[in-house]
Amino acid sequence: MAFQVGDRVEPSVAAHMPEASGPGTIVEIADSAAYGIRFDKSPKETHRWYVGSELEPSKTTAKESQPVNMEIE
């Protein structure tokens, strides 16, 4: 399956790293077969290890999977 920048995806295989699992957003498509994914668990890092055959469309939106800050400032 081919994905585009902005698509929400989840790995369909065991995670390469704990923080590179769960829902994420494709932020870049490399010249190789790998996709650059920014996972919700580590939004400041782009992980570039997954290829299309290891991904499936996510059932969550970015807003649904974002943690809610319950602290009162």
LINNOR-V123466 format. One record per helix or strand of 3 or more residues. SS is the DSSP state (helix for helix, strand for strand). FROM is the first residue (numbers start at 1). TO is the last residue. If there is no record, write none. Layout:
ss	from	to
SS	FROM	TO
SS	FROM	TO
This chain:
ss	from	to
strand	8	11
strand	23	29
strand	34	39
helix	40	42
strand	47	51
helix	52	54
strand	55	57
helix	62	65
